Amino acid sequence: MPMIRTLVAAATAALATTLSVSPPSLTPGDIEKTTGLQGVHLLPATATGAVPGRDNYADGNGRIVLWFQTMNGAAFAAAKAQPAKVVSGILIEPKLFHAAVAGVGDEAFDSPDGTPQHALYVRKKDSAFGLISNVTLTNAPIVTMDQLKAIAKIVLSRM
């Protein structure tokens, strides 16, 4: 019996090691370094334009530039499968998944379906996160997809 307990304990420890990672984290400095934006800071969830449940980052002028959302693997899968929202035949919101993004985490995809893509969702083991750029009045992402990928790689390096 002691040998079986030892084997079960070893298998459990090995499984925990393969499934667990540090939680995703992001700092204003990471965003500034990658984008060249100045004065990036974290806004309270109650600020105008802030999205509760996400970290809301603004530039030095107070304009929200990026939302950062952490989630587990199941929530990542749900986001990837989220369909378009249509009301009375009118597209309200496109589906989240646009295309797979290679070379970032264990799995990643850009979003939304349609143009332009201004979000990147990334999974590493059972931990995941989303980086969502705000857009300008002309619908151009403030943080480009290349910059989102670079930020994602910084976040992944800490997980």
C-alpha positions in Angstrom: 0.0 0.0 0.0 2.8 2.5 0.8 4.1 2.1 -2.7 0.7 2.8 -4.3 0.4 5.9 -2.2 3.8 7.1 -3.3 2.9 6.5 -7.0 -0.4 8.3 -6.6 1.3 11.2 -4.9 4.0 11.4 -7.6 1.4 11.2 -10.4 -0.7 13.9 -8.7 2.4 16.2 -8.3 3.4 15.7 -11.9 -0.1 16.4 -13.2 -0.3 19.6 -11.0 3.0 20.7 -12.4 1.8 20.3 -16.0 -1.5 22.0 -15.5 -0.5 25.0 -13.3 1.1 28.2 -14.2 1.4 31.5 -12.6 -1.6 33.8 -13.2 -1.2 36.2 -16.1 0.0 39.7 -15.2 0.5 42.9 -17.0 2.0 46.3 -16.0 1.6 49.8 -17.4 5.4 49.7 -18.1 4.9 46.6 -20.3 2.4 48.5 -22.4 4.5 51.7 -22.6 7.6 49.7 -23.6 5.8 47.8 -26.4 3.6 50.6 -27.8 5.6 53.8 -27.1 2.5 55.3 -25.4 3.3 57.5 -22.4 1.7 57.8 -19.0 -0.1 54.5 -19.1 -1.9 53.7 -15.9 -4.5 51.4 -14.5 -8.0 52.9 -14.1 -10.5 51.9 -11.5 -13.3 49.7 -12.6 -15.8 52.5 -12.0 -14.1 55.0 -14.4 -16.0 56.1 -17.5 -15.5 53.5 -20.3 -14.0 51.0 -17.9 -15.2 47.4 -18.2 -15.8 45.7 -14.8 -13.9 42.4 -14.4 -11.0 43.6 -16.6 -7.9 45.7 -16.0 -8.5 49.0 -17.8 -5.4 50.8 -19.0 -5.4 54.4 -20.1 -2.7 56.6 -21.6 -1.5 59.9 -20.2 -4.5 61.7 -21.5 -6.9 59.4 -19.7 -8.0 57.6 -23.0 -8.6 53.9 -22.4 -6.1 52.1 -24.7 -6.2 48.5 -23.6 -8.3 46.0 -21.6 -6.7 43.0 -20.0 -8.8 40.1 -18.9 -7.7 36.9 -17.2 -9.6 33.6 -17.5 -9.1 29.8 -17.2 -8.9 27.4 -20.1 -12.7 26.7 -20.1 -13.5 30.4 -20.4 -10.9 30.6 -23.2 -12.7 27.8 -25.0 -16.0 29.5 -24.5 -14.7 32.7 -25.9 -13.3 30.9 -28.9 -16.7 29.3 -29.6 -18.8 32.4 -28.9 -21.1 33.0 -31.8 -22.1 36.3 -33.4 -24.9 38.1 -31.7 -27.8 38.8 -34.0 -31.1 40.6 -33.0 -34.0 40.7 -35.5 -31.6 39.7 -38.3 -29.2 42.6 -37.5 -25.6 41.8 -36.5 -25.0 43.4 -33.1 -21.6 41.8 -32.4 -19.5 39.6 -34.6 -18.3 36.2 -33.3 -15.1 36.4 -31.3 -12.9 33.9 -33.2 -11.4 35.3 -36.4 -8.3 33.1 -36.9 -5.7 31.1 -35.1 -2.5 32.9 -34.2 0.7 30.8 -34.3 3.7 31.2 -32.1 1.9 32.7 -29.1 1.2 30.5 -26.1 -0.2 27.0 -26.4 -3.1 28.4 -28.4 -4.1 31.9 -29.5 -6.7 33.6 -31.7 -7.4 37.1 -32.9 -10.7 38.8 -32.7 -13.3 39.8 -33.7 -14.4 38.1 -36.9 -14.5 40.9 -39.5 -12.3 44.0 -39.7 -10.3 45.1 -38.0 -9.0 42.6 -35.4 -8.2 44.4 -32.2 -8.1 41.6 -29.7 -5.9 38.7 -28.9 -6.9 35.7 -26.7 -4.1 33.5 -25.5 -4.0 30.2 -23.5 -1.1 28.6 -21.7 -2.0 25.3 -20.1 -5.2 26.0 -18.1 -4.6 29.7 -17.7 -5.6 32.3 -20.3 -6.0 36.0 -21.0 -7.3 38.5 -23.4 -5.7 41.7 -24.6 -8.3 44.0 -26.2 -7.3 47.2 -27.8 -9.6 50.2 -27.8 -10.2 51.7 -31.3 -10.2 55.2 -32.6 -13.2 57.0 -34.1 -12.1 55.6 -37.5 -12.2 52.0 -36.0 -8.3 51.7 -36.1 -6.9 49.8 -33.1 -4.9 52.0 -30.7 -2.6 49.0 -29.9 -1.8 47.1 -33.1 -2.0 43.3 -33.5 1.9 43.1 -33.6 2.0 45.1 -30.4 -0.7 42.9 -28.8 1.4 39.8 -29.7 4.5 41.4 -28.2 2.6 42.2 -25.0 1.2 38.7 -24.9 4.8 37.3 -25.1 5.7 39.4 -22.1 2.7 38.1 -20.1 3.5 34.6 -21.1 7.1 34.9 -19.9 5.8 35.5 -16.4 3.4 32.5 -16.4 
